[in-house]
Amino acid sequence: SSGINAEYGQSRYTWGLVGSTNSEMLLESSAKESYRQLALQAIKLDNLEEGILRMENESFVYISELPYIDYRVAGECSFVSVGSSFQPFDTAMILPKNSPYKRWVDSFLLELRQTGTLEGLWDKYLALKSSTECTVGNSIVMSLSSVSGMFYLLALFIGASFLILACEYVFVKVRGRSI
């Protein structure tokens, strides 16, 4: 094994991404050498669904935009999103300057927003995403707020230890005088 597989000490998984996409461009132009190597050595897929099919049938890691992955694997316990996004970005629609379609697109989007269609689609997406709770194999990103309870308990136990030590010291001093 050579390249990035050897660097990370693994040969079990292959990985890929859809060629000529934002994910490929971001990895190829990254300041991190390991990301550039990841892009160079990745299997170039023809479309988004090919990545999902390869994950189902092979030991395959699929690299794609987070919104698509979130949508596609919602409610599926056989897949888990790991780590965090390496380059968050928003999606936008653009038209050429002075496009005759600008007013139509603006009106259409405004109508979708006013009728609640966009909100309904978003709610439907969130419901689909949270419809199945997967408890086995989920990756949990640790943060200070998620482990703060342990630090509070540690501080409590240290304080209790000092209190017991002080009580023992006083007890030995008092008892030592009475003997």
Residue pairs with C-beta under 8 A, 6 or more apart in sequence:
1 11
3 37
3 41
4 34
4 37
4 38
4 41
5 11
5 41
7 34
7 37
12 59
13 59
13 60
13 61
14 43
14 58
14 59
14 60
14 61
15 38
15 42
15 43
15 60
15 61
15 62
15 63
16 42
16 43
16 44
16 45
16 51
16 54
16 60
16 61
16 62
16 63
17 23
17 24
17 27
17 39
17 42
17 43
17 44
17 45
17 51
17 62
17 63
17 64
18 24
18 44
18 45
18 46
18 47
18 48
18 50
18 51
18 64
19 44
19 45
19 46
21 64
21 65
22 65
22 89
23 63
23 64
23 65
24 39
24 42
24 44
26 35
26 86
26 87
27 35
27 36
27 38
27 39
27 42
27 63
27 86
28 36
28 39
28 40
29 36
30 36
30 39
30 86
35 86
38 63
42 63
45 51
45 54
48 64
48 68
48 72
51 60
51 62
51 64
52 62
52 72
52 73
54 60
54 62
55 61
55 62
55 79
56 78
62 69
66 81
66 85
66 88
67 91
69 81
70 81
70 129
71 125
71 128
71 129
73 79
73 81
74 125
74 128
74 129
74 130
74 131
75 128
75 129
75 131
75 132
76 132
76 134
77 132
77 134
77 136
77 137
80 134
80 137
80 138
80 139
81 139
82 139
83 139
83 141
84 141
93 105
95 101
95 102
95 105
109 118
111 117
112 118
113 119
140 146
